[in-house]
Structure formats: C-alpha cells, structure tokens
Amino acid sequence: MKWFISVSFGELTLKGKNRNKFVKQAITNIKRNIKDFDYGNIFMESGKVYIEANKNDFPKMISEIKKVFGIIYISEVLMTDKNIDSIKNAVDICLNDFGKYENKTFKVEGHRVDKSFEMNSPEIGAYFGAYILKKYNNMKVDVHNPDLKVFIDIRKDAFVYINRIPALGGLPIGSGGEGLLLLSGGIDSPVAGYMMAKRGLKISAIHFHSYPFTSKRAHKKSIDLAQILSKYTGEMKVYSLNLLPVYTAIGKKCQRKNTTILSRRFMMRIAEKIANENKIQALITGENLGQVASQTIQSISVINDVVSIPILRPCIGMDKNNIIEIARKIDTYEKAIEPYEDCCSVFTPDRPVTKPRLKDIQFDEKNLDIEYLVDEVMKSLEIIEI
C-alpha cells in the first residue's frame, strides 16, 4: 500500500479537446507550489492526478496545492490492490488514520472505472458500507448528510480515502492569457488580481508612486501585497513608476477638481503602453462602482476613453464587505490596511469631480504635453521580479 495526494479538477473537465493543455498547465502550477517538498512519482489516471509523498508532509503540501487554480478537490488517498480483502484493510487504515470516527454517521461512495471489477459502483458502496457498519458498531449510516464519507475508487488500482478537501476551482494560471493589474496599496486591487487569476489569467502588475510625496514604506507595502498575491498567481513582474511629473504638471496647469480623473487617464495610457510592449492583452483594476469619485459610471467612461485594450474590473459590482472577505481569505487584508498613503490619496482634491464630461477633461489636457509626460514617467521604470 502507498499513500498519495489526489487532485481532482473542476471546470477543466468541460474543456473538450483543449482539456489536456489545461491539465498540463495545472500540473505545472502544482509542481511550482510544491517545489520545496520531497515527492516521488506524479501520474494521472482517469482524470485525477496522484502525487506520491511522505505522509507527514501532506498537510503542508495540501495547503500549497490548494492555492493552485483549476483544482476542485484534494484528498489523502491510500492505494491498494484491487481485491476485497486489500480494500477492507485499506478502509480500516483510513478510518484509523482519520480518527474520531466513534459515534459518527457515514456513507460509502463507490466509483468503478475498471469495468472488469466484480462489483459495480452501487454494489461497492453497499458492500463496504455493510462491512463498516458490522465492524464499527458505534457508527451509523446516513446517506443524506453524513459526518464523513468513505470513497472507494476502482481504477487500475484501488484507492480509498475519507472526505475531500475543497480547493479554489477556476482555471489554471496562464491558460487564459495575461493581464496587467493596476496595483495600489489598497484592499481592492489585490482581490481583483486574485479573481482574474482564478479565471486563468497570468498576472503582471504595475504600481504608481509619487516619491518623495509618498514614502518608500508605501511603495514597499505594494510590493509586499504583490508577494502575497504571488502565492496564488505564481511568478510575476511588477512595473513600478513615479507619477510625480504628471501630478506636478496637472497641479500647475489644470483645474484641481479634475486631478483624479486626469491622473487616472495617464495611468491607463502608461499601463497600456507597458502592456503592448510586453504582449499583455488586458488591464485589470480593483474599481468598485460608486466607491470613490473616479469610480462613478461617468468617471469610468471618461477613463476608458484613452485606451483600446480591454479593462477588466472584477470587483465592479461587489459589496465592499465581500471584497474584504476575499482579501482576508487570501491574506492581503492586514497588509492593505497599513496606514501608508498611495499617490491617489495624497493628491486627491478636496472636491473632486464625480460626473466628469469628456470634453471638459480633454480641454484641460490641452494644457499638458501628454507625450512628454508619459516619457518622463517611463524614465523612472523599475521592474521587480516576484
């Protein structure tokens, strides 16, 4: 008998002819996350991936595998010979390994892939359910809402396991192209990056600061957020730029109330430039409709005007409490609320325009040398490998 970690995929099973490409990417991502562990054979059988490793490492390995998108369930499974006595023995080992099964309700679910096995799937459930009921007389059957489930999969070998650990689902990183996340130091943008990564996008990030008006600690906070986010997204590049030349020019030559919209339009221009140079197909923001002045429908429309590639806004219709809940789950919340201001908050006017008109913003921009300012900001480009 041997212990394995088994990995079950969710949406990948619906991908038809492209399924193998998605699965291959998911396995690559799994290997990336468990690279610090000693593990043996990894193989795929009947739609599941099996990883042979030291059982003492299972909890930590599973914690890392759970961060890989595309996986729906993870289990600790015991592989045994495909005969009744061996499976009974494996059931006993799994129950004793699980522990605290006394006075619990249970259900046995059989799944026969190998049709040559002597029992079909319902018969496997009934037979081994009766075995457990007879041998463990302090356990009771509950087929509707059991405390634990015993799974018996009959494949090339027999696999026995108890319960399944839910994972994140979604699609493997890199299977859906690449997006450039506008990463602030706040709560929303890391959540936006996480949500789009869950849909298969490889994530790069761009961060704007205004040093020395914003502190180096504020900049480090954003890099720290990228580091936390990378546990889910994998390796990423962070493009860091100083937007101070833009804010200085806007402050001298434009209406103060338009500062936020004008600066956001510059951010989008520069982000699109970097995206195009690096063959990135979309921008991602953490904007949430109506949350601040730059996130009204009128503001978003005016900001959209300056770019031609898609801007993905996965948080746009979410309740703030839901965003915070996700931020807590992915461990970015505590870092995001550290009291270091980003460039947006430092230069926000007292009474920002909330319903800007495109012609008014474009009139203000006539006072700015847009190409020159973009080039000045690009001179400050620093690429940080996460």
matplotlib code that plots the C-alpha trace (Angstrom):
import matplotlib.pyplot as plt

x = [0.0, 1.1, -0.2, -0.8, -2.3, -5.0, -6.1, -9.5, -10.2, -13.4, -14.1, -11.2, -13.4, -15.6, -12.8, -13.1, -10.2, -8.3, -8.6, -5.1, -3.5, -5.4, -4.5, -0.8, -0.7, -2.4, 0.2, 3.0, 1.5, 1.2, 4.8, 5.8, 3.9, 5.4, 8.9, 10.2, 9.0, 10.4, 7.9, 8.0, 6.0, 3.3, 0.9, -2.5, -5.2, -8.8, -8.9, -7.1, -3.5, -1.8, 1.3, 3.4, 5.0, 5.8, 2.5, 4.0, 4.3, 0.7, -0.9, 1.7, 1.7, -2.1, -2.0, 0.2, -1.7, -5.0, -3.6, -3.5, -6.5, -8.3, -8.5, -11.8, -10.9, -7.8, -7.7, -5.2, -5.7, -4.4, -3.6, -4.0, -4.5, -7.8, -9.3, -11.9, -9.5, -7.0, -9.7, -11.1, -7.7, -7.3, -10.7, -9.6, -6.3, -8.0, -10.6, -7.9, -5.8, -8.9, -9.5, -12.5, -14.9, -16.8, -20.5, -20.2, -22.5, -21.0, -21.7, -19.6, -19.4, -18.1, -16.8, -15.8, -13.7, -12.4, -15.5, -13.8, -14.1, -16.6, -18.9, -20.4, -20.4, -23.6, -22.6, -19.2, -21.0, -23.4, -20.9, -18.3, -21.0, -22.2, -18.6, -18.1, -21.5, -20.8, -17.2, -17.6, -20.8, -20.6, -21.0, -24.3, -25.3, -26.6, -26.8, -28.1, -25.9, -23.1, -20.4, -17.8, -17.7, -15.6, -14.7, -13.6, -12.3, -11.7, -9.2, -6.0, -5.5, -8.0, -7.9, -9.5, -9.9, -12.1, -13.7, -12.4, -10.7, -12.4, -10.0, -10.4, -11.7, -11.3, -8.8, -5.0, -2.9, -1.7, -4.5, -6.4, -3.7, -2.1, -3.4, -1.7, -3.0, -3.0, -1.8, -2.4, -1.7, -5.4, -7.8, -9.5, -6.7, -5.1, -8.6, -9.2, -5.9, -6.8, -10.2, -8.8, -6.0, -8.8, -10.1, -6.8, -5.0, -1.3, -0.8, 1.7, 1.3, 2.0, 2.4, 2.5, 4.0, 5.0, 8.1, 9.1, 5.4, 4.6, 7.0, 9.3, 7.3, 4.2, 6.0, 7.2, 3.7, 2.5, 5.4, 4.6, 1.0, 2.3, 4.4, 1.4, -0.7, 2.0, 1.3, -1.9, -0.7, 2.8, 5.8, 5.0, 6.7, 5.8, 6.4, 7.0, 6.8, 6.9, 3.9, 5.1, 5.9, 2.2, 0.8, 3.2, 2.0, -1.7, -1.3, 0.2, -1.9, -5.3, -8.4, -7.7, -11.1, -10.1, -6.8, -8.1, -9.6, -6.6, -4.1, -6.1, -6.1, -2.3, -2.1, -4.2, -2.1, 1.2, -0.3, -1.4, 2.0, 3.7, 1.0, 1.5, 5.3, 5.1, 2.3, -0.2, -3.8, -5.8, -5.6, -7.1, -8.3, -9.9, -12.5, -15.9, -18.8, -19.6, -16.9, -14.9, -15.1, -13.1, -15.4, -18.7, -20.1, -19.3, -15.7, -15.1, -16.4, -14.0, -11.1, -11.9, -11.6, -7.8, -7.1, -8.0, -7.3, -9.9, -10.0, -11.3, -13.0, -14.0, -14.9, -17.1, -20.5, -19.3, -20.3, -17.3, -17.8, -17.5, -14.2, -12.9, -13.9, -11.8, -8.9, -8.9, -9.1, -6.0, -4.1, -3.8, -6.2, -3.9, -1.2, -3.6, -4.9, -1.4, -1.5, 0.8, -0.8, -0.6, -0.3, -4.0, -4.9, -2.1, -3.1, -6.9, -8.6, -11.0, -13.9, -13.2, -15.5, -17.8, -19.6, -16.9, -17.6, -15.1, -14.9, -14.0, -11.3, -9.9, -9.9, -7.8, -5.4, -4.7, -2.6, -0.4, 2.3, 1.0, 3.7, 6.4, 4.9, 4.5, 8.1, 9.2, 7.3, 8.7, 12.2, 11.5, 10.5, 11.8, 10.9, 10.7, 10.6, 8.3]
y = [0.0, 3.6, 7.0, 9.6, 13.1, 13.0, 16.1, 16.5, 19.1, 21.1, 23.2, 21.6, 18.5, 20.7, 21.9, 19.2, 19.0, 21.7, 19.8, 18.2, 21.7, 23.0, 19.9, 20.1, 23.8, 22.9, 20.1, 22.6, 25.0, 22.2, 21.3, 25.0, 25.2, 22.0, 22.5, 22.8, 19.3, 15.9, 14.0, 10.9, 9.9, 12.1, 10.5, 11.0, 8.3, 8.6, 12.4, 12.6, 13.5, 11.4, 12.6, 10.2, 11.8, 11.4, 11.4, 13.6, 16.4, 16.0, 18.9, 21.5, 20.2, 20.3, 23.9, 24.9, 22.8, 24.4, 27.7, 26.3, 27.4, 24.7, 22.2, 21.5, 18.7, 17.3, 14.1, 11.9, 8.5, 5.0, 2.9, -0.8, -4.0, -4.4, -7.2, -7.3, -8.1, -5.5, -2.8, -3.8, -3.4, 0.0, 1.1, 0.1, 2.0, 5.1, 5.1, 4.8, 7.4, 9.7, 9.1, 10.3, 8.2, 6.9, 7.7, 9.3, 8.9, 7.8, 7.0, 4.9, 6.1, 3.6, 4.6, 1.9, 2.9, -0.6, -2.4, -5.8, -5.4, -7.8, -5.1, -2.1, 1.4, 1.0, -2.5, -1.3, 1.3, -1.2, -3.9, -1.8, 0.2, -3.1, -4.0, -0.8, -1.0, -4.5, -3.9, -0.5, -0.8, 2.7, 4.2, 4.7, 5.1, 8.4, 8.7, 12.2, 14.2, 12.0, 13.2, 11.5, 9.9, 6.9, 6.9, 3.7, 4.3, 1.2, 2.2, 0.5, 0.1, 0.6, 4.0, 4.5, 7.9, 9.7, 13.1, 15.6, 19.0, 21.7, 23.8, 27.0, 25.8, 28.1, 27.7, 27.1, 30.3, 31.0, 29.2, 32.4, 34.9, 37.6, 40.7, 43.8, 44.6, 48.3, 47.5, 50.2, 49.8, 49.2, 46.4, 46.1, 45.7, 42.5, 41.0, 41.9, 40.3, 37.1, 36.9, 37.3, 34.8, 32.4, 32.7, 31.6, 34.9, 35.2, 38.3, 41.1, 44.3, 48.0, 50.3, 54.0, 56.0, 59.7, 59.5, 61.7, 62.7, 59.1, 57.2, 54.3, 52.3, 52.9, 51.5, 48.5, 47.8, 47.4, 45.1, 43.1, 42.8, 41.5, 39.0, 37.7, 37.6, 35.6, 32.6, 32.3, 33.8, 32.4, 34.4, 37.9, 41.1, 44.4, 47.5, 50.4, 54.0, 57.5, 59.6, 62.8, 64.6, 64.1, 65.4, 68.3, 69.3, 68.8, 70.9, 73.8, 73.8, 72.1, 72.5, 70.9, 69.2, 67.2, 65.9, 62.4, 61.8, 63.3, 61.3, 58.1, 58.7, 59.0, 55.7, 54.0, 55.4, 54.2, 50.9, 50.2, 51.2, 48.7, 46.0, 46.5, 46.3, 43.1, 41.4, 41.6, 41.5, 43.4, 45.7, 44.8, 47.3, 47.0, 49.6, 49.3, 51.2, 54.4, 53.8, 57.0, 59.9, 58.2, 55.1, 56.6, 55.4, 58.8, 58.8, 55.2, 56.1, 59.1, 57.0, 54.2, 56.7, 56.7, 53.0, 50.5, 47.2, 45.7, 46.9, 44.1, 45.2, 42.0, 44.0, 46.5, 45.2, 43.7, 44.7, 46.1, 43.5, 40.7, 42.2, 42.4, 38.8, 37.7, 39.9, 38.2, 34.8, 35.4, 37.2, 40.6, 42.5, 43.2, 44.4, 46.6, 48.5, 49.5, 53.4, 54.3, 56.6, 55.9, 58.6, 58.7, 59.6, 62.1, 64.2, 63.8, 67.2, 68.3, 68.4, 66.0, 66.0, 63.0, 63.4, 64.5, 65.3, 64.0, 67.4, 69.2, 66.7, 66.9, 70.7, 70.5, 68.1, 70.6, 72.4, 69.3, 67.8, 64.3, 62.5, 64.3, 63.5, 59.8, 59.7, 61.3, 58.8, 55.9, 57.1, 56.0, 52.5, 49.8, 46.1, 44.0, 40.2, 38.5]
z = [0.0, -0.7, 0.3, -2.3, -2.6, -5.2, -7.1, -8.8, -11.4, -11.8, -14.9, -16.8, -17.4, -19.7, -21.9, -24.6, -27.0, -25.0, -21.8, -21.9, -22.4, -19.3, -17.2, -18.2, -17.1, -13.8, -13.1, -13.9, -11.4, -8.8, -9.2, -8.8, -5.5, -4.0, -5.2, -1.7, -0.7, -1.5, -3.5, -5.7, -8.7, -10.2, -12.5, -14.0, -14.1, -15.3, -14.8, -11.5, -10.6, -7.9, -6.1, -4.1, -1.0, 2.7, 4.5, 7.2, 4.6, 3.4, 5.5, 4.3, 0.8, 0.6, 1.9, -1.1, -3.6, -2.5, -3.9, -7.4, -9.6, -11.5, -8.7, -7.0, -4.5, -2.8, -0.9, 1.1, -0.6, 0.1, -3.0, -2.6, -4.6, -6.4, -4.3, -1.5, 1.4, 0.5, 0.2, 3.6, 5.1, 3.4, 4.8, 8.3, 7.9, 6.6, 9.4, 12.0, 10.3, 10.2, 13.9, 16.0, 13.9, 17.0, 17.1, 13.6, 10.7, 7.4, 3.8, 1.4, -2.2, -4.8, -8.2, -10.6, -13.6, -14.3, -15.5, -15.0, -11.2, -9.7, -8.3, -9.9, -8.2, -6.1, -5.1, -3.9, -1.7, -0.3, 0.4, 2.1, 3.9, 5.4, 6.3, 8.2, 9.9, 11.2, 12.3, 13.7, 15.7, 17.1, 13.6, 11.8, 8.1, 6.9, 3.1, 3.1, 5.5, 6.9, 9.2, 6.9, 3.5, 2.6, -1.0, -2.9, -6.4, -8.6, -11.3, -12.4, -8.6, -5.8, -4.0, -0.6, 1.1, 3.6, 2.8, 0.3, 0.9, -1.2, -3.3, -5.2, -8.6, -11.5, -14.4, -14.3, -14.3, -17.8, -19.6, -20.3, -21.5, -19.4, -17.6, -16.2, -12.7, -11.6, -8.1, -5.5, -1.8, -1.0, -0.4, -3.8, -6.4, -5.0, -4.8, -8.5, -9.4, -7.5, -9.2, -12.7, -11.9, -10.9, -14.5, -15.9, -16.5, -15.8, -13.7, -14.0, -12.1, -12.4, -9.4, -9.5, -6.6, -6.1, -4.1, -2.1, -1.6, -0.9, 1.3, 0.5, 3.0, 1.0, -2.1, -0.1, 1.1, -2.5, -3.3, -0.2, -1.5, -4.8, -2.9, -1.0, -4.2, -6.0, -3.7, -5.9, -9.2, -9.4, -10.5, -11.6, -12.7, -11.0, -13.1, -10.7, -11.9, -10.4, -11.5, -9.8, -13.1, -14.1, -10.7, -10.8, -14.3, -13.5, -10.4, -12.3, -15.5, -14.8, -12.7, -9.3, -9.2, -12.3, -10.8, -10.0, -13.5, -15.3, -13.4, -13.9, -17.6, -17.5, -15.5, -18.2, -21.0, -19.4, -18.4, -21.9, -23.3, -21.0, -21.8, -25.5, -25.2, -23.3, -25.3, -22.4, -23.6, -20.9, -17.9, -14.6, -11.9, -8.5, -9.2, -7.5, -8.9, -6.9, -4.2, -4.9, -7.3, -10.0, -9.9, -10.9, -14.2, -15.8, -14.5, -15.7, -19.1, -19.4, -18.1, -20.6, -23.5, -23.5, -24.1, -26.7, -24.9, -22.5, -18.9, -16.6, -13.4, -11.5, -8.3, -10.1, -8.7, -5.5, -2.0, -0.1, 2.7, 0.0, -1.2, 2.3, 2.9, -0.1, 1.0, 4.4, 2.8, 0.6, 3.4, 1.8, 4.0, 7.0, 4.7, 2.7, 5.7, 6.9, 7.1, 4.2, 1.6, -2.1, -4.8, -5.5, -1.9, -1.5, -4.5, -4.2, -4.4, -1.6, -4.0, -6.9, -9.9, -9.8, -13.1, -15.5, -19.1, -21.6, -23.4, -20.2, -19.4, -22.9, -22.7, -19.5, -21.2, -24.0, -21.3, -20.9, -23.1, -22.8, -24.8, -22.9, -19.5, -20.4, -21.5, -18.2, -16.1, -18.2, -17.3, -13.7, -14.7, -12.3, -12.9, -9.8, -10.2, -7.7]

ax = plt.figure().add_subplot(projection="3d")
ax.plot(x, y, z, "-o")
ax.set_aspect("equal")
plt.show()
